[in-house]
């Protein structure tokens, strides 16, 4: 999974609850083809 011109896909999350913290973010941040660039949640 590569983005335009072979660059990594940039991903941001709105909502960093249990599923995002324990599943989605660790898996995606461990992939060379993905850059996790933003995280946001309604709770600090």
C-alpha positions in Angstrom: 0.0 0.0 0.0 1.8 3.1 -1.2 0.4 6.5 -1.8 1.0 8.9 -4.6 4.5 8.7 -6.1 5.5 5.8 -3.9 5.3 7.8 -0.7 3.9 6.3 2.5 0.2 6.8 3.2 -0.3 9.4 5.9 -3.0 8.5 8.5 -4.6 10.5 11.3 -7.0 9.3 14.0 -9.9 11.1 15.5 -10.7 9.1 18.5 -8.0 7.3 20.4 -10.1 4.9 22.6 -9.2 1.3 23.5 -9.5 -0.2 20.0 -7.4 2.5 18.4 -4.8 2.5 21.1 -4.5 -1.3 21.4 -5.0 -2.4 17.8 -5.2 0.2 15.0 -2.4 2.6 16.0 0.2 -0.1 16.9 -0.4 -2.1 13.7 -0.4 0.9 11.4 2.6 2.6 13.0 4.6 -0.6 12.6 4.1 -0.6 8.8 6.8 0.9 6.6 4.1 2.0 4.1 2.2 4.1 6.7 3.0 7.3 8.6 0.7 8.0 11.6 0.8 11.8 11.6 -2.0 12.9 13.8 -4.0 11.8 16.8 -7.0 13.6 18.3 -9.6 12.8 20.9 -12.3 14.7 22.7 -10.6 13.9 26.1 -7.1 15.1 26.9 
